[in-house]
Amino acid sequence: MFTRTVSRYKFSTLSTVNLNNTINGHLHNGNLNAARQVFDENPHTRNVVSWNSIINGYMRQSHWKYAEELFDKMPQKDVVSWNTMLSGFRQANHPEKSFKYFLEMTRAHEKPNELTFAVLISAFLNTGYSLLIPQLHGRVVSLGLNLNDSLGSALMRGYLELRDCKGLCRVFDEISVKDVAPWNVLILGFMEFGLTGEAKRAFTLMPVKNAFSWSSLINGYIKNKMLREARSVLDMMTENDVVCWTAMIKGYVQWESFVEALELFVVMLNSGPRPNHFTFSSVLDACAGCSSLLMGNQVHSCILKFGIVLDVILSTSLLDMYAKCGDIEVAYHIFQSMPDKNLVSWNSMIGGYARHGLARTALEEFERMVKVCVRPDEITFINVLSACGHGGMVEEGERIFNSMNLKYSIQPEMEHYACIVDLYGKAGQLDKAEKFIRGMPFEPDVIVWGALLGACGLHSCLETGESAASRIYKLQQDHPAVYTMLSKIHGENEVWNSVAQMKKMIRSKHARKQKAGSWIESHTRIV
């Protein structure tokens, strides 16, 4: 691995101090080979610091094998040596290695310090080893270690992951001197547990706040669907922060308040910081959500004006926006121009074709996707099966549905079954749709029965429609589709007494048909 070169230190032995300074200088410049050569040429003056520096250099460059080999050869190890190994494996996402070396550390009778536990707990987060965090907390207490900011915050994140609110608060109270980090974790925890009042109080009591504190409060309110409170926090901020603005816009989109998201984006352009590609991606999602092609065009122009790099995420948001807003040709051109396409890009394009009734094109795109070795997921099959339903392609839909498990090991979910029911129903094969429902491996939900009821309305099938409606009624009483669709079917079959009864039931149960809507765009310019 290493290239041997003649070192200018070859004929003279460096003192320990000079050796360590030279090694760290090479490592600082990214020259691991030179550092290792100097280390090898001075075996008599190197000390534990020399060994730790070289091992740390290997860890930083992800050469874990060489780090382990050197560590095993160390004549003497200190707590820094063990912490270096633990930190390296944390960075490498190898919690099992961290656990192994911690056990070896205790067997070697090396006393861990605060950094040891902080690193170890961080390595265990979001892994199966997180269950050990309370035991590690016990070791911290038994060793009489100081619960500083770093260790305290790590423990708090551990209890947060374990959904232990009492443990979270207990650790917070035990921290001797609290910097901003523990407060931020406390706010995150309260918001995660839905304790928004406690989170707001903690935020108010914080002696110092940073951008993460503000964004934690905003994201917490958004997570709990408290958009008005999140917006009030944003309005309170004295310093404009693109992360917080983007979080608020994304929050509006998440809860389908698309118009509010676009309005906030305009305010941001006029008074806030410069948007980044995450901001634009969320804004494009808002345009797609409310089918605002005019606004989408202006946002696209704004992206070009700001010189934002079109990465795969932003490009996908663009093509998805154009596809959902009705301009499938522009969506296709963006898709074709993307040098890198991920699964979401393919799904957006296939879904766009499906929504535009271009069933054959959607299937061709699906086949092209498979040929370039992009593995489909559950969303892909929903899009493809929907396309088959729109195009009346029954045989193709059946083949693709069967391939989910047989070819791709993807278990069909409720939405996939609903797509097949819709496929059969639109093709007029109502008996086949009923038989398919009876063969489902789980109880059908309102969506599945609703697909059958909709097909009965399409083909004026009274008997099957009443059966589907009764099933929906058992699952969700007063569902508006039951009364409105049955009224339609009875009317088309001239069963006028039943039509009158349906209308009477609609009035008595206050069940209302969903109102149609339209979107009128003004010519507001944002660029």
Contacts in CASP RR format, 6 or more apart in sequence:
PFRMAT RR
TARGET T0000
AUTHOR 0000-0000-0000
METHOD contacts of the structure
MODEL  1
MFTRTVSRYKFSTLSTVNLNNTINGHLHNGNLNAARQVFDENPHTRNVVS
WNSIINGYMRQSHWKYAEELFDKMPQKDVVSWNTMLSGFRQANHPEKSFK
YFLEMTRAHEKPNELTFAVLISAFLNTGYSLLIPQLHGRVVSLGLNLNDS
LGSALMRGYLELRDCKGLCRVFDEISVKDVAPWNVLILGFMEFGLTGEAK
RAFTLMPVKNAFSWSSLINGYIKNKMLREARSVLDMMTENDVVCWTAMIK
GYVQWESFVEALELFVVMLNSGPRPNHFTFSSVLDACAGCSSLLMGNQVH
SCILKFGIVLDVILSTSLLDMYAKCGDIEVAYHIFQSMPDKNLVSWNSMI
GGYARHGLARTALEEFERMVKVCVRPDEITFINVLSACGHGGMVEEGERI
FNSMNLKYSIQPEMEHYACIVDLYGKAGQLDKAEKFIRGMPFEPDVIVWG
ALLGACGLHSCLETGESAASRIYKLQQDHPAVYTMLSKIHGENEVWNSVA
QMKKMIRSKHARKQKAGSWIESHTRIV
1 66 0 8 1.000
2 33 0 8 1.000
2 36 0 8 1.000
2 37 0 8 1.000
3 33 0 8 1.000
4 37 0 8 1.000
5 34 0 8 1.000
5 37 0 8 1.000
7 34 0 8 1.000
7 37 0 8 1.000
7 38 0 8 1.000
7 41 0 8 1.000
9 22 0 8 1.000
9 38 0 8 1.000
9 41 0 8 1.000
9 42 0 8 1.000
10 41 0 8 1.000
13 42 0 8 1.000
13 44 0 8 1.000
13 45 0 8 1.000
14 22 0 8 1.000
14 38 0 8 1.000
14 42 0 8 1.000
14 45 0 8 1.000
15 45 0 8 1.000
16 45 0 8 1.000
16 46 0 8 1.000
16 47 0 8 1.000
16 49 0 8 1.000
16 50 0 8 1.000
19 38 0 8 1.000
19 39 0 8 1.000
19 42 0 8 1.000
19 45 0 8 1.000
19 46 0 8 1.000
19 50 0 8 1.000
20 47 0 8 1.000
20 49 0 8 1.000
20 50 0 8 1.000
20 53 0 8 1.000
22 35 0 8 1.000
22 38 0 8 1.000
23 35 0 8 1.000
23 38 0 8 1.000
23 39 0 8 1.000
23 50 0 8 1.000
23 53 0 8 1.000
23 54 0 8 1.000
24 35 0 8 1.000
24 53 0 8 1.000
25 35 0 8 1.000
26 32 0 8 1.000
26 34 0 8 1.000
26 35 0 8 1.000
26 38 0 8 1.000
27 35 0 8 1.000
27 53 0 8 1.000
27 56 0 8 1.000
27 57 0 8 1.000
27 60 0 8 1.000
32 57 0 8 1.000
32 58 0 8 1.000
32 61 0 8 1.000
32 63 0 8 1.000
35 53 0 8 1.000
35 54 0 8 1.000
35 57 0 8 1.000
36 54 0 8 1.000
39 46 0 8 1.000
39 50 0 8 1.000
39 54 0 8 1.000
42 50 0 8 1.000
48 74 0 8 1.000
48 76 0 8 1.000
48 77 0 8 1.000
48 78 0 8 1.000
48 80 0 8 1.000
48 81 0 8 1.000
51 70 0 8 1.000
51 74 0 8 1.000
51 81 0 8 1.000
52 78 0 8 1.000
52 80 0 8 1.000
52 81 0 8 1.000
52 84 0 8 1.000
54 70 0 8 1.000
55 67 0 8 1.000
55 70 0 8 1.000
55 71 0 8 1.000
55 81 0 8 1.000
55 84 0 8 1.000
55 85 0 8 1.000
56 84 0 8 1.000
57 63 0 8 1.000
57 67 0 8 1.000
58 64 0 8 1.000
58 66 0 8 1.000
58 67 0 8 1.000
58 70 0 8 1.000
59 67 0 8 1.000
59 84 0 8 1.000
59 85 0 8 1.000
59 87 0 8 1.000
59 88 0 8 1.000
59 91 0 8 1.000
59 92 0 8 1.000
62 92 0 8 1.000
64 88 0 8 1.000
64 89 0 8 1.000
64 92 0 8 1.000
64 94 0 8 1.000
64 97 0 8 1.000
67 85 0 8 1.000
67 88 0 8 1.000
68 85 0 8 1.000
71 77 0 8 1.000
71 81 0 8 1.000
71 85 0 8 1.000
74 81 0 8 1.000
77 108 0 8 1.000
77 110 0 8 1.000
78 110 0 8 1.000
79 110 0 8 1.000
79 111 0 8 1.000
79 112 0 8 1.000
79 113 0 8 1.000
79 116 0 8 1.000
82 101 0 8 1.000
82 102 0 8 1.000
82 105 0 8 1.000
82 110 0 8 1.000
82 112 0 8 1.000
82 116 0 8 1.000
83 113 0 8 1.000
83 115 0 8 1.000
83 116 0 8 1.000
83 119 0 8 1.000
85 101 0 8 1.000
86 98 0 8 1.000
86 101 0 8 1.000
86 102 0 8 1.000
86 116 0 8 1.000
86 119 0 8 1.000
86 120 0 8 1.000
86 123 0 8 1.000
87 119 0 8 1.000
89 95 0 8 1.000
89 97 0 8 1.000
89 98 0 8 1.000
89 101 0 8 1.000
89 123 0 8 1.000
90 98 0 8 1.000
90 119 0 8 1.000
90 120 0 8 1.000
90 122 0 8 1.000
90 123 0 8 1.000
94 123 0 8 1.000
95 123 0 8 1.000
95 124 0 8 1.000
95 127 0 8 1.000
95 128 0 8 1.000
95 129 0 8 1.000
96 129 0 8 1.000
98 119 0 8 1.000
98 120 0 8 1.000
98 123 0 8 1.000
98 124 0 8 1.000
98 129 0 8 1.000
99 124 0 8 1.000
99 129 0 8 1.000
99 132 0 8 1.000
102 112 0 8 1.000
102 116 0 8 1.000
102 120 0 8 1.000
105 112 0 8 1.000
105 116 0 8 1.000
106 112 0 8 1.000
111 143 0 8 1.000
112 139 0 8 1.000
112 143 0 8 1.000
112 145 0 8 1.000
113 145 0 8 1.000
114 140 0 8 1.000
114 145 0 8 1.000
114 146 0 8 1.000
114 147 0 8 1.000
114 148 0 8 1.000
114 150 0 8 1.000
114 151 0 8 1.000
115 150 0 8 1.000
115 151 0 8 1.000
117 136 0 8 1.000
117 139 0 8 1.000
117 140 0 8 1.000
117 145 0 8 1.000
117 151 0 8 1.000
117 154 0 8 1.000
117 155 0 8 1.000
118 150 0 8 1.000
118 151 0 8 1.000
118 152 0 8 1.000
118 153 0 8 1.000
118 154 0 8 1.000
120 136 0 8 1.000
121 133 0 8 1.000
121 136 0 8 1.000
121 151 0 8 1.000
121 154 0 8 1.000
121 155 0 8 1.000
121 157 0 8 1.000
121 158 0 8 1.000
122 154 0 8 1.000
122 157 0 8 1.000
123 129 0 8 1.000
124 130 0 8 1.000
124 132 0 8 1.000
124 133 0 8 1.000
124 136 0 8 1.000
124 158 0 8 1.000
125 157 0 8 1.000
125 158 0 8 1.000
125 161 0 8 1.000
126 161 0 8 1.000
130 158 0 8 1.000
130 161 0 8 1.000
130 162 0 8 1.000
131 162 0 8 1.000
133 155 0 8 1.000
133 158 0 8 1.000
133 159 0 8 1.000
133 161 0 8 1.000
133 162 0 8 1.000
134 159 0 8 1.000
134 162 0 8 1.000
134 164 0 8 1.000
136 155 0 8 1.000
137 155 0 8 1.000
137 171 0 8 1.000
140 147 0 8 1.000
140 151 0 8 1.000
140 155 0 8 1.000
145 151 0 8 1.000
146 176 0 8 1.000
147 155 0 8 1.000
147 171 0 8 1.000
147 174 0 8 1.000
147 175 0 8 1.000
147 176 0 8 1.000
148 175 0 8 1.000
148 176 0 8 1.000
148 177 0 8 1.000
149 175 0 8 1.000
149 177 0 8 1.000
149 178 0 8 1.000
149 179 0 8 1.000
149 181 0 8 1.000
149 182 0 8 1.000
150 181 0 8 1.000
152 171 0 8 1.000
152 172 0 8 1.000
152 174 0 8 1.000
152 175 0 8 1.000
152 182 0 8 1.000
153 181 0 8 1.000
153 182 0 8 1.000
153 185 0 8 1.000
155 171 0 8 1.000
156 168 0 8 1.000
156 171 0 8 1.000
156 172 0 8 1.000
156 182 0 8 1.000
156 185 0 8 1.000
156 186 0 8 1.000
156 189 0 8 1.000
157 185 0 8 1.000
159 165 0 8 1.000
159 167 0 8 1.000
159 168 0 8 1.000
159 171 0 8 1.000
160 168 0 8 1.000
160 185 0 8 1.000
160 188 0 8 1.000
160 189 0 8 1.000
160 192 0 8 1.000
163 193 0 8 1.000
165 189 0 8 1.000
165 193 0 8 1.000
165 195 0 8 1.000
168 185 0 8 1.000
168 186 0 8 1.000
168 189 0 8 1.000
169 186 0 8 1.000
172 178 0 8 1.000
172 182 0 8 1.000
172 185 0 8 1.000
172 186 0 8 1.000
175 182 0 8 1.000
179 208 0 8 1.000
180 206 0 8 1.000
180 208 0 8 1.000
180 209 0 8 1.000
180 210 0 8 1.000
180 212 0 8 1.000
180 213 0 8 1.000
183 202 0 8 1.000
183 203 0 8 1.000
183 206 0 8 1.000
183 213 0 8 1.000
184 210 0 8 1.000
184 212 0 8 1.000
184 213 0 8 1.000
184 216 0 8 1.000
186 199 0 8 1.000
186 202 0 8 1.000
187 199 0 8 1.000
187 202 0 8 1.000
187 203 0 8 1.000
187 213 0 8 1.000
187 216 0 8 1.000
187 217 0 8 1.000
188 216 0 8 1.000
188 220 0 8 1.000
189 195 0 8 1.000
189 199 0 8 1.000
190 196 0 8 1.000
190 197 0 8 1.000
190 198 0 8 1.000
190 199 0 8 1.000
190 202 0 8 1.000
191 199 0 8 1.000
191 216 0 8 1.000
191 217 0 8 1.000
191 219 0 8 1.000
191 220 0 8 1.000
191 221 0 8 1.000
191 223 0 8 1.000
191 224 0 8 1.000
192 220 0 8 1.000
192 223 0 8 1.000
194 224 0 8 1.000
196 220 0 8 1.000
196 221 0 8 1.000
196 224 0 8 1.000
196 226 0 8 1.000
196 229 0 8 1.000
199 217 0 8 1.000
199 220 0 8 1.000
200 217 0 8 1.000
203 209 0 8 1.000
203 213 0 8 1.000
203 217 0 8 1.000
206 213 0 8 1.000
211 239 0 8 1.000
211 241 0 8 1.000
211 243 0 8 1.000
211 244 0 8 1.000
214 233 0 8 1.000
214 237 0 8 1.000
214 241 0 8 1.000
214 244 0 8 1.000
215 241 0 8 1.000
215 243 0 8 1.000
215 244 0 8 1.000
215 247 0 8 1.000
217 230 0 8 1.000
217 233 0 8 1.000
218 230 0 8 1.000
218 233 0 8 1.000
218 234 0 8 1.000
218 244 0 8 1.000
218 247 0 8 1.000
218 248 0 8 1.000
219 230 0 8 1.000
219 247 0 8 1.000
220 226 0 8 1.000
220 230 0 8 1.000
221 227 0 8 1.000
221 229 0 8 1.000
221 230 0 8 1.000
221 233 0 8 1.000
222 230 0 8 1.000
222 247 0 8 1.000
222 248 0 8 1.000
222 250 0 8 1.000
222 251 0 8 1.000
222 254 0 8 1.000
222 255 0 8 1.000
225 255 0 8 1.000
227 251 0 8 1.000
227 252 0 8 1.000
227 255 0 8 1.000
227 257 0 8 1.000
227 260 0 8 1.000
230 248 0 8 1.000
230 251 0 8 1.000
231 248 0 8 1.000
231 264 0 8 1.000
234 244 0 8 1.000
234 245 0 8 1.000
234 248 0 8 1.000
237 244 0 8 1.000
240 271 0 8 1.000
240 272 0 8 1.000
240 273 0 8 1.000
241 273 0 8 1.000
242 273 0 8 1.000
242 274 0 8 1.000
242 275 0 8 1.000
242 276 0 8 1.000
242 279 0 8 1.000
245 264 0 8 1.000
245 268 0 8 1.000
245 272 0 8 1.000
245 273 0 8 1.000
245 275 0 8 1.000
245 279 0 8 1.000
246 275 0 8 1.000
246 276 0 8 1.000
246 278 0 8 1.000
246 279 0 8 1.000
246 282 0 8 1.000
248 264 0 8 1.000
249 261 0 8 1.000
249 264 0 8 1.000
249 265 0 8 1.000
249 268 0 8 1.000
249 279 0 8 1.000
249 282 0 8 1.000
249 283 0 8 1.000
249 286 0 8 1.000
250 261 0 8 1.000
250 278 0 8 1.000
250 282 0 8 1.000
251 257 0 8 1.000
251 261 0 8 1.000
251 282 0 8 1.000
252 258 0 8 1.000
252 260 0 8 1.000
252 261 0 8 1.000
252 264 0 8 1.000
252 286 0 8 1.000
253 261 0 8 1.000
253 282 0 8 1.000
253 285 0 8 1.000
253 286 0 8 1.000
253 289 0 8 1.000
256 289 0 8 1.000
258 286 0 8 1.000
258 287 0 8 1.000
258 289 0 8 1.000
258 290 0 8 1.000
258 292 0 8 1.000
259 290 0 8 1.000
261 282 0 8 1.000
261 283 0 8 1.000
261 286 0 8 1.000
262 283 0 8 1.000
262 286 0 8 1.000
262 287 0 8 1.000
262 290 0 8 1.000
262 292 0 8 1.000
262 295 0 8 1.000
265 275 0 8 1.000
265 279 0 8 1.000
265 283 0 8 1.000
265 286 0 8 1.000
265 299 0 8 1.000
265 526 0 8 1.000
266 524 0 8 1.000
266 526 0 8 1.000
268 275 0 8 1.000
268 279 0 8 1.000
269 275 0 8 1.000
269 302 0 8 1.000
269 526 0 8 1.000
274 306 0 8 1.000
275 283 0 8 1.000
275 302 0 8 1.000
275 306 0 8 1.000
275 308 0 8 1.000
276 308 0 8 1.000
277 308 0 8 1.000
277 309 0 8 1.000
277 311 0 8 1.000
277 313 0 8 1.000
277 314 0 8 1.000
280 299 0 8 1.000
280 302 0 8 1.000
280 303 0 8 1.000
280 308 0 8 1.000
280 314 0 8 1.000
280 317 0 8 1.000
281 313 0 8 1.000
281 314 0 8 1.000
281 317 0 8 1.000
283 299 0 8 1.000
284 296 0 8 1.000
284 299 0 8 1.000
284 314 0 8 1.000
284 317 0 8 1.000
284 318 0 8 1.000
284 320 0 8 1.000
284 321 0 8 1.000
285 317 0 8 1.000
285 320 0 8 1.000
285 321 0 8 1.000
286 292 0 8 1.000
287 293 0 8 1.000
287 295 0 8 1.000
287 296 0 8 1.000
287 299 0 8 1.000
287 321 0 8 1.000
287 325 0 8 1.000
288 317 0 8 1.000
288 320 0 8 1.000
288 321 0 8 1.000
288 323 0 8 1.000
288 324 0 8 1.000
288 325 0 8 1.000
289 324 0 8 1.000
290 519 0 8 1.000
291 324 0 8 1.000
291 325 0 8 1.000
291 326 0 8 1.000
291 519 0 8 1.000
292 325 0 8 1.000
292 519 0 8 1.000
292 521 0 8 1.000
293 322 0 8 1.000
293 325 0 8 1.000
293 326 0 8 1.000
293 327 0 8 1.000
293 521 0 8 1.000
294 521 0 8 1.000
294 523 0 8 1.000
295 521 0 8 1.000
295 526 0 8 1.000
296 321 0 8 1.000
296 325 0 8 1.000
298 525 0 8 1.000
298 526 0 8 1.000
298 527 0 8 1.000
299 321 0 8 1.000
299 526 0 8 1.000
300 318 0 8 1.000
301 527 0 8 1.000
302 526 0 8 1.000
302 527 0 8 1.000
303 310 0 8 1.000
303 314 0 8 1.000
303 318 0 8 1.000
305 527 0 8 1.000
308 314 0 8 1.000
310 318 0 8 1.000
312 338 0 8 1.000
312 340 0 8 1.000
312 341 0 8 1.000
312 342 0 8 1.000
312 345 0 8 1.000
315 334 0 8 1.000
315 337 0 8 1.000
315 338 0 8 1.000
315 345 0 8 1.000
316 338 0 8 1.000
316 342 0 8 1.000
316 344 0 8 1.000
316 345 0 8 1.000
316 348 0 8 1.000
318 334 0 8 1.000
319 331 0 8 1.000
319 332 0 8 1.000
319 334 0 8 1.000
319 335 0 8 1.000
319 338 0 8 1.000
319 345 0 8 1.000
319 348 0 8 1.000
319 349 0 8 1.000
320 331 0 8 1.000
320 348 0 8 1.000
322 328 0 8 1.000
322 330 0 8 1.000
322 331 0 8 1.000
322 334 0 8 1.000
323 331 0 8 1.000
323 348 0 8 1.000
323 349 0 8 1.000
323 351 0 8 1.000
323 352 0 8 1.000
323 353 0 8 1.000
323 355 0 8 1.000
323 356 0 8 1.000
324 352 0 8 1.000
324 355 0 8 1.000
326 356 0 8 1.000
328 352 0 8 1.000
328 353 0 8 1.000
328 356 0 8 1.000
328 358 0 8 1.000
331 348 0 8 1.000
331 349 0 8 1.000
331 352 0 8 1.000
332 349 0 8 1.000
335 341 0 8 1.000
335 345 0 8 1.000
335 348 0 8 1.000
335 349 0 8 1.000
338 345 0 8 1.000
341 374 0 8 1.000
342 374 0 8 1.000
343 374 0 8 1.000
343 375 0 8 1.000
343 376 0 8 1.000
343 377 0 8 1.000
343 380 0 8 1.000
346 365 0 8 1.000
346 369 0 8 1.000
346 374 0 8 1.000
346 376 0 8 1.000
346 380 0 8 1.000
347 377 0 8 1.000
347 379 0 8 1.000
347 380 0 8 1.000
347 383 0 8 1.000
349 365 0 8 1.000
350 362 0 8 1.000
350 365 0 8 1.000
350 366 0 8 1.000
350 369 0 8 1.000
350 380 0 8 1.000
350 383 0 8 1.000
350 384 0 8 1.000
350 387 0 8 1.000
351 362 0 8 1.000
351 383 0 8 1.000
351 386 0 8 1.000
351 387 0 8 1.000
352 358 0 8 1.000
352 362 0 8 1.000
352 383 0 8 1.000
353 359 0 8 1.000
353 361 0 8 1.000
353 362 0 8 1.000
353 365 0 8 1.000
353 387 0 8 1.000
354 362 0 8 1.000
354 383 0 8 1.000
354 384 0 8 1.000
354 386 0 8 1.000
354 387 0 8 1.000
354 390 0 8 1.000
355 386 0 8 1.000
357 387 0 8 1.000
357 390 0 8 1.000
357 391 0 8 1.000
358 387 0 8 1.000
359 387 0 8 1.000
359 388 0 8 1.000
359 389 0 8 1.000
359 390 0 8 1.000
359 391 0 8 1.000
359 392 0 8 1.000
359 393 0 8 1.000
360 391 0 8 1.000
360 393 0 8 1.000
362 383 0 8 1.000
362 384 0 8 1.000
362 387 0 8 1.000
363 384 0 8 1.000
363 387 0 8 1.000
363 388 0 8 1.000
363 393 0 8 1.000
363 396 0 8 1.000
366 376 0 8 1.000
366 380 0 8 1.000
366 384 0 8 1.000
366 400 0 8 1.000
369 376 0 8 1.000
369 380 0 8 1.000
370 376 0 8 1.000
375 408 0 8 1.000
376 384 0 8 1.000
376 408 0 8 1.000
376 410 0 8 1.000
377 410 0 8 1.000
378 410 0 8 1.000
378 413 0 8 1.000
378 415 0 8 1.000
378 416 0 8 1.000
381 400 0 8 1.000
381 401 0 8 1.000
381 404 0 8 1.000
381 410 0 8 1.000
381 412 0 8 1.000
381 416 0 8 1.000
382 415 0 8 1.000
382 416 0 8 1.000
382 419 0 8 1.000
384 397 0 8 1.000
384 400 0 8 1.000
385 397 0 8 1.000
385 400 0 8 1.000
385 401 0 8 1.000
385 416 0 8 1.000
385 419 0 8 1.000
385 420 0 8 1.000
385 423 0 8 1.000
386 419 0 8 1.000
386 422 0 8 1.000
387 393 0 8 1.000
388 394 0 8 1.000
388 396 0 8 1.000
388 397 0 8 1.000
388 400 0 8 1.000
388 419 0 8 1.000
388 423 0 8 1.000
389 397 0 8 1.000
389 419 0 8 1.000
389 422 0 8 1.000
389 423 0 8 1.000
389 426 0 8 1.000
389 427 0 8 1.000
390 426 0 8 1.000
392 423 0 8 1.000
392 426 0 8 1.000
392 427 0 8 1.000
393 423 0 8 1.000
394 423 0 8 1.000
394 424 0 8 1.000
394 427 0 8 1.000
394 429 0 8 1.000
397 420 0 8 1.000
397 423 0 8 1.000
398 420 0 8 1.000
401 412 0 8 1.000
401 416 0 8 1.000
401 419 0 8 1.000
401 420 0 8 1.000
404 410 0 8 1.000
404 411 0 8 1.000
404 412 0 8 1.000
404 416 0 8 1.000
405 411 0 8 1.000
405 412 0 8 1.000
414 442 0 8 1.000
414 444 0 8 1.000
414 445 0 8 1.000
414 447 0 8 1.000
414 448 0 8 1.000
415 447 0 8 1.000
417 436 0 8 1.000
417 437 0 8 1.000
417 440 0 8 1.000
417 444 0 8 1.000
417 448 0 8 1.000
418 447 0 8 1.000
418 448 0 8 1.000
418 450 0 8 1.000
418 451 0 8 1.000
419 451 0 8 1.000
420 433 0 8 1.000
420 436 0 8 1.000
421 433 0 8 1.000
421 436 0 8 1.000
421 437 0 8 1.000
421 448 0 8 1.000
421 451 0 8 1.000
421 452 0 8 1.000
421 455 0 8 1.000
422 451 0 8 1.000
422 455 0 8 1.000
424 430 0 8 1.000
424 432 0 8 1.000
424 433 0 8 1.000
424 436 0 8 1.000
424 455 0 8 1.000
425 433 0 8 1.000
425 451 0 8 1.000
425 452 0 8 1.000
425 454 0 8 1.000
425 455 0 8 1.000
425 458 0 8 1.000
425 459 0 8 1.000
426 455 0 8 1.000
426 458 0 8 1.000
428 455 0 8 1.000
428 458 0 8 1.000
428 459 0 8 1.000
430 452 0 8 1.000
430 455 0 8 1.000
430 456 0 8 1.000
430 459 0 8 1.000
430 461 0 8 1.000
430 464 0 8 1.000
433 451 0 8 1.000
433 452 0 8 1.000
433 455 0 8 1.000
434 452 0 8 1.000
434 464 0 8 1.000
434 467 0 8 1.000
437 444 0 8 1.000
437 448 0 8 1.000
437 449 0 8 1.000
437 452 0 8 1.000
440 448 0 8 1.000
444 471 0 8 1.000
445 475 0 8 1.000
446 472 0 8 1.000
446 475 0 8 1.000
446 476 0 8 1.000
446 479 0 8 1.000
449 468 0 8 1.000
449 471 0 8 1.000
449 472 0 8 1.000
449 475 0 8 1.000
450 468 0 8 1.000
450 472 0 8 1.000
450 481 0 8 1.000
452 464 0 8 1.000
452 465 0 8 1.000
452 468 0 8 1.000
453 465 0 8 1.000
453 468 0 8 1.000
453 469 0 8 1.000
453 472 0 8 1.000
453 481 0 8 1.000
453 482 0 8 1.000
453 485 0 8 1.000
454 468 0 8 1.000
454 481 0 8 1.000
454 485 0 8 1.000
455 461 0 8 1.000
456 462 0 8 1.000
456 464 0 8 1.000
456 465 0 8 1.000
456 468 0 8 1.000
456 485 0 8 1.000
456 489 0 8 1.000
457 465 0 8 1.000
457 485 0 8 1.000
457 488 0 8 1.000
457 489 0 8 1.000
457 492 0 8 1.000
460 489 0 8 1.000
460 492 0 8 1.000
460 493 0 8 1.000
461 489 0 8 1.000
462 489 0 8 1.000
462 490 0 8 1.000
462 493 0 8 1.000
462 495 0 8 1.000
465 485 0 8 1.000
465 486 0 8 1.000
465 489 0 8 1.000
466 486 0 8 1.000
469 482 0 8 1.000
469 485 0 8 1.000
469 486 0 8 1.000
472 479 0 8 1.000
472 481 0 8 1.000
472 482 0 8 1.000
473 479 0 8 1.000
473 482 0 8 1.000
478 509 0 8 1.000
478 510 0 8 1.000
478 511 0 8 1.000
479 511 0 8 1.000
480 506 0 8 1.000
480 511 0 8 1.000
480 512 0 8 1.000
480 513 0 8 1.000
480 514 0 8 1.000
482 511 0 8 1.000
483 502 0 8 1.000
483 505 0 8 1.000
483 506 0 8 1.000
483 509 0 8 1.000
483 511 0 8 1.000
484 506 0 8 1.000
484 513 0 8 1.000
486 498 0 8 1.000
486 502 0 8 1.000
487 498 0 8 1.000
487 499 0 8 1.000
487 502 0 8 1.000
487 503 0 8 1.000
487 506 0 8 1.000
490 496 0 8 1.000
490 498 0 8 1.000
490 499 0 8 1.000
490 502 0 8 1.000
491 498 0 8 1.000
491 499 0 8 1.000
505 511 0 8 1.000
506 512 0 8 1.000
END
